[in-house]
Amino acid sequence: MSDDASPPEAGTELQALEVQAMASLLDVTRRMNAASDLEGLLDAIVDSLVSVAQADRGFLMLKDDVSGELKFTIARDRNGKPLEEKKFKVSRGVVDEVAQTGETRLIDDAAASDAYNARLSIISLSLRTILCVPLNTSQGVIGVIYVDSNAITRRFTDNDIPLIEAFAAQAASTLERVRLQMAEMERDRMAAQLKVASEIQKTFLPSRFPDLPGVTGAVATVAALEVGGDFYDVIALPEGRVGVMVGDVSGKGVPGALFGARMMSDVRYQALLLDDVAATLEAVNDIVAERATRGMFVTFFYGVIDPQTSMVEYGNAGHLAPLIRKADGTLDEWSDPIGVPLGIVKGAKYEAGQRKLEQGETMVLLSDGPADAVGEGEERFGDDRVRKTIANGPSEPSFLVNALLQATADFTGNRPQADDQTLLAVSVDG
């Protein structure tokens, strides 16, 4: 036997420590796997880390989902006492390097380490030994775990690395699992809320054109998301006149839908109060300008039809001009006057135009959704197809609306759409 062979007692003692370490790791694994919420899991990871490493202190840092920067998450001392971030100083140089390289770093004598040039952040800690391990996943490094001790209490060696790396691997895997579960739960929650929001939106958007003397109309909307930023309405005005409107809020989804719902209420109030198209647009514009946040604005068309004279007084705030489908199938466009979208310039002035809707003509109001519908090869449905669809077949409002909806649906197939589609068609009865 060689003179430098280890005595049997030393080998037995080392094996016993390894068995104890593996038993601790298995116990920790069971505890982490039992955690179903992120906060409970983080507590389990750091408490177990300090115990398994037999360290003075341990902490966990995770990368921010947006900035990618490491954020302090949780820290404990050997007694399980939480450590506040401002009181828990660590070597950011070590932490940042491990997060960037994805490699473990062991610093046996931190204050004297030439590898880190005795950085002030290490010296100020008065530490003798540091072990920092990355949390590696299939998506990359999501954070780091870090333990430290002084030489009197505990000194880390290369023999500690496999155990702490095994711990880190289990912690990273469990963190990823819980994060995915939480993300899935959040998606389900949002889907349920959007479904409710969609049902609510349907209650304030007319499901059909109301029965009003002297006019015939049809309405439809298809939201790109569960809820949309387009809106439309039909208002019964004094003396048998009928107000029609179509608007498109710059924001989509729930914010756009809420904004549009509020605006519909404002338009109804101002239209009945002022009974003047231009004045109504100016009043609503000022309201939107005061309320709008994050650069939101609204393109908007508002017209008032007098069935007795077939005259239409209308104002346009940056919206698509109405298309007039004549009895012979040809199309006209009321392109003047037009003003800036609502909410951009407070105090903006608007003009009202006046045209006659002749017998057999149908006024079609659209959002830009039908033209922007995307088909195979990322091809747009386009303005030409919109016009051809409106020009073909009978001029009856419900036929035009249904024909355009069907045409865009056939064109897009099952492809997701980027914009809402809203259509309103109206004609004066003979």
C-alpha positions as CSV (number, residue, x, y, z in Angstrom):
1,M,0.0,0.0,0.0
2,S,1.3,3.5,-0.9
3,D,2.2,5.8,1.8
4,D,-0.2,8.5,0.6
5,A,-3.3,6.3,0.4
6,S,-6.3,7.6,2.3
7,P,-7.1,5.6,5.5
8,P,-10.3,3.6,5.3
9,E,-12.0,5.9,7.8
10,A,-11.6,9.0,5.5
11,G,-13.1,7.2,2.5
12,T,-16.0,6.0,4.6
13,E,-16.6,9.4,6.0
14,L,-16.6,11.0,2.5
15,Q,-19.1,8.3,1.3
16,A,-21.3,9.1,4.3
17,L,-21.3,12.8,3.4
18,E,-22.1,12.1,-0.2
19,V,-25.0,9.8,0.8
20,Q,-26.3,12.5,3.2
21,A,-26.0,15.1,0.5
22,M,-27.9,13.0,-2.0
23,A,-30.6,12.3,0.5
24,S,-30.9,16.0,1.1
25,L,-31.2,16.6,-2.6
26,L,-33.9,14.0,-3.0
27,D,-35.8,15.6,-0.1
28,V,-35.4,19.0,-1.6
29,T,-36.6,17.7,-5.0
30,R,-39.8,16.4,-3.4
31,R,-40.3,19.7,-1.7
32,M,-39.8,21.7,-4.9
33,N,-42.0,19.4,-6.9
34,A,-44.8,19.8,-4.3
35,A,-44.8,23.6,-4.7
36,S,-47.6,24.7,-7.0
37,D,-47.3,28.5,-6.8
38,L,-44.3,30.6,-7.7
39,E,-43.9,32.3,-4.3
40,G,-44.0,29.0,-2.4
41,L,-41.5,27.5,-4.9
42,L,-39.0,30.4,-4.5
43,D,-39.1,30.0,-0.7
44,A,-38.6,26.3,-1.0
45,I,-35.6,26.8,-3.4
46,V,-33.7,29.3,-1.3
47,D,-34.4,27.6,2.1
48,S,-33.3,24.3,0.7
49,L,-30.3,25.8,-1.0
50,V,-28.9,27.1,2.2
51,S,-29.6,23.8,3.9
52,V,-28.0,21.6,1.2
53,A,-25.0,23.8,0.8
54,Q,-24.6,24.3,4.6
55,A,-24.0,28.0,3.8
56,D,-24.2,31.1,5.9
57,R,-26.5,32.8,3.3
58,G,-28.1,32.0,0.0
59,F,-30.1,33.9,-2.6
60,L,-31.8,33.7,-5.9
61,M,-31.9,36.2,-8.8
62,L,-34.1,35.8,-11.8
63,K,-33.9,37.5,-15.2
64,D,-36.6,40.1,-15.9
65,D,-38.8,38.9,-18.8
66,V,-38.7,42.4,-20.4
67,S,-35.3,43.9,-19.8
68,G,-33.4,40.6,-19.4
69,E,-31.6,42.1,-16.3
70,L,-31.1,40.1,-13.2
71,K,-33.5,41.0,-10.4
72,F,-33.1,40.2,-6.7
73,T,-35.8,37.8,-5.8
74,I,-35.3,36.2,-2.4
75,A,-32.6,35.6,0.2
76,R,-32.2,33.6,3.5
77,D,-29.6,33.2,6.1
78,R,-28.7,29.8,7.7
79,N,-31.5,30.2,10.3
80,G,-34.2,30.7,7.6
81,K,-34.4,34.5,8.3
82,P,-35.3,36.6,5.2
83,L,-32.6,39.1,4.2
84,E,-33.6,42.4,2.7
85,E,-32.1,43.4,-0.6
86,K,-30.5,46.6,0.7
87,K,-28.9,44.6,3.5
88,F,-27.8,41.7,1.4
89,K,-24.8,42.7,-0.5
90,V,-23.4,40.3,-3.1
91,S,-20.6,40.4,-5.7
92,R,-22.5,41.6,-8.8
93,G,-19.3,40.9,-10.9
94,V,-19.6,37.2,-10.0
95,V,-23.3,37.1,-10.5
96,D,-23.3,38.9,-13.8
97,E,-20.5,36.7,-15.2
98,V,-22.3,33.5,-14.3
99,A,-25.5,34.8,-15.9
100,Q,-23.7,35.7,-19.1
101,T,-21.5,32.6,-19.4
102,G,-23.8,30.0,-18.0
103,E,-20.9,28.6,-16.1
104,T,-20.4,27.9,-12.4
105,R,-18.0,30.0,-10.4
106,L,-16.3,29.0,-7.2
107,I,-14.2,31.6,-5.3
108,D,-12.4,30.0,-2.4
109,D,-10.8,33.1,-1.0
110,A,-13.0,36.0,-2.3
111,A,-11.1,38.9,-0.7
112,A,-7.7,37.7,-2.1
113,S,-8.9,36.3,-5.4
114,D,-6.6,37.3,-8.3
115,A,-9.3,36.1,-10.8
116,Y,-11.5,38.9,-9.8
117,N,-8.8,41.4,-9.1
118,A,-10.0,41.8,-5.5
119,R,-13.0,43.7,-6.6
120,L,-14.3,46.2,-4.0
121,S,-17.7,44.5,-4.1
122,I,-16.1,41.3,-2.9
123,I,-13.7,42.8,-0.4
124,S,-16.5,44.8,1.2
125,L,-18.4,41.6,1.9
126,S,-15.5,40.3,4.1
127,L,-16.2,36.8,2.7
128,R,-13.8,33.9,2.1
129,T,-15.8,31.6,-0.1
130,I,-18.5,32.0,-2.8
131,L,-20.3,29.6,-5.0
132,C,-22.5,30.9,-7.8
133,V,-24.4,28.5,-10.2
134,P,-26.6,29.4,-13.2
135,L,-30.2,28.3,-13.6
136,N,-30.0,26.7,-17.1
137,T,-33.1,25.8,-19.1
138,S,-33.8,25.0,-22.7
139,Q,-34.6,28.7,-23.1
140,G,-31.2,29.7,-21.7
141,V,-30.1,31.1,-18.3
142,I,-33.1,32.3,-16.4
143,G,-31.2,33.3,-13.3
144,V,-28.6,32.3,-10.7
145,I,-28.3,30.8,-7.2
146,Y,-25.6,32.1,-4.9
147,V,-24.3,30.9,-1.6
148,D,-21.5,32.3,0.5
149,S,-19.8,31.6,3.9
150,N,-16.8,32.6,5.8
151,A,-13.9,30.3,6.3
152,I,-14.7,29.6,10.0
153,T,-18.3,28.5,9.2
154,R,-17.9,26.8,5.9
155,R,-15.5,26.7,3.0
156,F,-16.7,25.5,-0.4
157,T,-14.5,23.2,-2.5
158,D,-14.7,21.6,-5.9
159,N,-16.4,18.7,-4.3
160,D,-19.5,20.9,-3.6
161,I,-20.0,21.9,-7.2
162,P,-21.7,18.7,-8.5
163,L,-24.3,18.8,-5.7
164,I,-25.1,22.5,-6.0
165,E,-25.3,22.1,-9.8
166,A,-27.6,19.2,-9.5
167,F,-29.7,21.3,-7.1
168,A,-29.7,24.2,-9.6
169,A,-30.8,21.9,-12.4
170,Q,-33.7,20.7,-10.4
171,A,-34.6,24.2,-9.3
172,A,-34.5,25.5,-12.9
173,S,-36.6,22.7,-14.2
174,T,-39.2,23.2,-11.5
175,L,-39.2,27.0,-12.0
176,E,-39.8,26.5,-15.7
177,R,-42.6,24.1,-15.0
178,V,-44.4,26.4,-12.6
179,R,-43.9,29.4,-14.8
180,L,-45.4,27.6,-17.8
181,Q,-48.3,26.4,-15.6
182,M,-48.9,30.0,-14.4
183,A,-48.7,31.3,-18.0
184,E,-51.2,28.7,-19.1
185,M,-53.5,29.6,-16.2
186,E,-53.2,33.3,-17.1
187,R,-54.0,32.6,-20.7
188,D,-57.1,30.7,-19.7
189,R,-58.1,33.5,-17.3
190,M,-57.6,36.1,-20.0
191,A,-59.5,34.0,-22.6
192,A,-62.5,33.7,-20.1
193,Q,-62.4,37.5,-19.5
194,L,-62.2,38.2,-23.2
195,K,-65.2,36.0,-23.8
196,V,-67.2,37.9,-21.2
197,A,-66.0,41.2,-22.7
198,S,-67.1,40.0,-26.2
199,E,-70.5,39.2,-24.9
200,I,-70.8,42.6,-23.1
201,Q,-69.6,44.4,-26.3
202,K,-72.4,42.7,-28.3
203,T,-74.9,44.3,-25.9
204,F,-74.0,47.8,-26.8
205,L,-73.4,47.3,-30.5
206,P,-76.8,46.9,-32.3
207,S,-77.2,43.3,-33.4
208,R,-79.2,44.5,-36.4
209,F,-80.3,47.7,-38.0
210,P,-83.3,48.9,-36.0
211,D,-86.8,49.2,-37.6
212,L,-87.1,52.9,-38.3
213,P,-89.7,54.5,-40.7
214,G,-88.4,55.5,-44.1
215,V,-85.0,53.7,-44.1
216,T,-83.7,50.1,-44.5
217,G,-80.3,49.1,-43.3
218,A,-78.0,46.3,-42.2
219,V,-75.0,46.2,-39.9
220,A,-72.3,43.6,-39.1
221,T,-68.9,43.5,-37.4
222,V,-66.2,40.9,-37.1
223,A,-63.5,41.5,-34.4
224,A,-59.9,40.6,-35.2
225,L,-59.6,39.7,-31.5
226,E,-62.3,38.6,-29.1
227,V,-63.3,42.2,-28.8
228,G,-62.7,45.0,-31.3
229,G,-62.0,48.7,-31.5
230,D,-64.6,49.3,-34.3
231,F,-68.0,50.5,-33.3
232,Y,-71.2,51.6,-35.1
233,D,-74.6,52.8,-34.0
234,V,-78.0,54.0,-35.3
235,I,-79.8,56.8,-33.6
236,A,-83.5,57.8,-33.9
237,L,-83.5,61.7,-34.1
238,P,-86.3,64.2,-33.9
239,E,-88.6,64.7,-36.9
240,G,-88.1,61.2,-38.2
241,R,-84.4,61.6,-39.1
242,V,-81.9,58.8,-38.6
243,G,-78.3,59.2,-37.4
244,V,-75.8,56.5,-38.6
245,M,-72.1,56.3,-37.5
246,V,-69.1,54.1,-37.9
247,G,-65.8,54.6,-35.9
248,D,-62.5,52.9,-35.6
249,V,-60.4,53.4,-32.4
250,S,-56.7,53.3,-32.9
251,G,-56.3,50.8,-30.1
252,K,-57.6,47.2,-30.5
253,G,-58.8,44.6,-28.0
254,V,-60.4,45.5,-24.7
255,P,-58.9,49.1,-24.4
256,G,-60.3,49.9,-27.9
257,A,-63.7,48.3,-27.1
258,L,-64.0,50.2,-23.9
259,F,-63.0,53.5,-25.5
260,G,-65.5,52.9,-28.4
261,A,-68.3,52.1,-26.0
262,R,-67.8,55.3,-24.1
263,M,-67.6,57.3,-27.3
264,M,-70.9,55.9,-28.6
265,S,-72.5,57.2,-25.4
266,D,-70.9,60.6,-25.9
267,V,-72.0,60.8,-29.6
268,R,-75.6,59.9,-28.7
269,Y,-75.7,62.6,-26.1
270,Q,-74.1,65.3,-28.2
271,A,-76.1,64.4,-31.3
272,L,-79.4,64.8,-29.4
273,L,-78.3,67.9,-27.5
274,L,-76.8,69.8,-30.4
275,D,-78.8,68.4,-33.4
276,D,-76.0,69.6,-35.7
277,V,-73.5,67.3,-37.5
278,A,-70.5,69.7,-37.4
279,A,-71.1,70.8,-33.8
280,T,-71.5,67.2,-32.7
281,L,-68.1,66.2,-34.2
282,E,-66.4,69.2,-32.6
283,A,-67.9,68.5,-29.2
284,V,-67.0,64.8,-29.3
285,N,-63.5,65.6,-30.6
286,D,-62.8,67.8,-27.5
287,I,-64.1,65.1,-25.2
288,V,-61.9,62.4,-26.9
289,A,-58.8,64.8,-26.9
290,E,-59.2,65.2,-23.1
291,R,-59.7,61.5,-22.4
292,A,-57.4,59.9,-24.9
293,T,-54.2,58.3,-23.5
294,R,-51.1,56.8,-25.2
295,G,-51.9,58.5,-28.4
296,M,-55.3,57.0,-29.0
297,F,-57.5,58.6,-31.6
298,V,-60.7,57.7,-33.5
299,T,-61.5,57.9,-37.2
300,F,-65.2,58.6,-37.4
301,F,-68.1,59.1,-39.9
302,Y,-71.4,60.5,-38.8
303,G,-74.4,61.1,-41.1
304,V,-78.0,62.2,-40.5
305,I,-80.6,60.9,-43.0
306,D,-83.9,62.7,-43.6
307,P,-86.2,60.1,-45.1
308,Q,-88.7,62.8,-46.2
309,T,-86.2,64.5,-48.5
310,S,-83.6,61.7,-48.9
311,M,-81.0,64.3,-48.0
312,V,-78.0,63.2,-45.9
313,E,-76.0,65.7,-43.8
314,Y,-72.6,64.2,-42.9
315,G,-69.2,64.8,-41.3
316,N,-66.1,62.8,-41.7
317,A,-63.2,62.8,-39.1
318,G,-60.5,61.0,-41.0
319,H,-62.6,57.9,-41.8
320,L,-63.1,56.1,-45.1
321,A,-65.4,58.0,-47.4
322,P,-68.8,56.4,-47.7
323,L,-69.4,54.4,-50.9
324,I,-72.7,55.0,-52.7
325,R,-73.9,52.0,-54.6
326,K,-76.2,53.2,-57.4
327,A,-79.1,51.4,-58.8
328,D,-77.2,50.4,-62.0
329,G,-74.3,49.0,-59.9
330,T,-71.9,51.8,-60.4
331,L,-70.2,53.4,-57.4
332,D,-69.8,56.9,-56.2
333,E,-67.7,58.2,-53.2
334,W,-68.5,61.1,-50.9
335,S,-65.0,62.2,-50.3
336,D,-65.6,65.8,-49.1
337,P,-65.5,67.3,-46.6
338,I,-63.0,65.5,-44.3
339,G,-61.3,66.6,-41.1
340,V,-58.7,65.2,-38.8
341,P,-59.4,62.1,-36.7
342,L,-61.1,62.7,-33.3
343,G,-58.8,63.3,-30.3
344,I,-55.7,64.5,-32.2
345,V,-56.3,68.3,-32.0
346,K,-58.5,69.8,-29.3
347,G,-60.6,72.6,-30.7
348,A,-60.4,71.3,-34.3
349,K,-63.2,72.5,-36.6
350,Y,-65.3,70.3,-38.8
351,E,-67.5,70.9,-41.8
352,A,-70.7,69.2,-42.8
353,G,-71.5,68.1,-46.3
354,Q,-74.9,67.4,-47.8
355,R,-75.9,65.0,-50.5
356,K,-79.1,63.3,-51.7
357,L,-79.4,59.6,-51.5
358,E,-81.4,58.9,-54.7
359,Q,-84.0,56.1,-55.1
360,G,-82.3,52.7,-55.4
361,E,-79.0,54.0,-54.0
362,T,-77.4,52.5,-50.9
363,M,-74.8,54.2,-48.7
364,V,-72.1,51.8,-47.4
365,L,-70.0,52.7,-44.4
366,L,-66.9,50.6,-43.7
367,S,-63.9,50.4,-41.5
368,D,-60.6,49.6,-43.2
369,G,-60.8,45.9,-42.0
370,P,-62.4,44.4,-45.2
371,A,-59.7,45.9,-47.4
372,D,-56.9,44.9,-45.0
373,A,-58.1,41.3,-44.7
374,V,-55.1,39.1,-45.5
375,G,-55.3,36.0,-47.6
376,E,-52.8,33.4,-49.0
377,G,-49.3,34.8,-49.5
378,E,-50.0,37.8,-47.3
379,E,-52.1,39.3,-50.1
380,R,-54.6,42.0,-49.0
381,F,-58.2,41.8,-50.1
382,G,-57.8,45.4,-51.2
383,D,-60.0,48.3,-52.2
384,D,-60.7,47.0,-55.7
385,R,-62.2,43.7,-54.4
386,V,-64.3,45.7,-51.9
387,R,-65.7,47.8,-54.7
388,K,-66.3,44.9,-57.0
389,T,-68.1,43.0,-54.3
390,I,-70.4,46.0,-53.5
391,A,-71.0,46.6,-57.2
392,N,-72.1,43.1,-58.0
393,G,-75.6,41.8,-57.3
394,P,-78.7,43.5,-55.8
395,S,-78.3,46.9,-53.9
396,E,-80.4,45.8,-50.9
397,P,-78.4,46.7,-47.8
398,S,-78.4,43.2,-46.1
399,F,-77.3,41.6,-49.4
400,L,-74.3,44.0,-49.7
401,V,-73.2,43.5,-46.1
402,N,-73.5,39.7,-46.2
403,A,-71.8,39.5,-49.6
404,L,-68.8,41.5,-48.4
405,L,-68.5,39.5,-45.2
406,Q,-68.6,36.2,-47.2
407,A,-66.1,37.4,-49.8
408,T,-63.5,38.4,-47.1
409,A,-64.1,35.1,-45.2
410,D,-63.5,33.1,-48.4
411,F,-60.4,35.1,-49.2
412,T,-58.8,34.8,-45.8
413,G,-59.8,31.2,-44.9
414,N,-58.8,30.4,-41.4
415,R,-56.0,32.9,-41.2
416,P,-55.9,35.3,-38.2
417,Q,-56.7,38.9,-39.1
418,A,-55.0,42.0,-37.9
419,D,-57.9,44.4,-38.0
420,D,-61.6,44.5,-37.2
421,Q,-64.2,44.5,-40.0
422,T,-67.3,46.7,-39.6
423,L,-70.0,47.4,-42.2
424,L,-73.1,49.5,-42.2
425,A,-75.4,49.9,-45.2
426,V,-78.5,52.0,-45.5
427,S,-81.0,53.1,-48.1
428,V,-84.0,55.4,-48.2
429,D,-87.3,53.6,-48.8
430,G,-89.2,54.6,-51.9
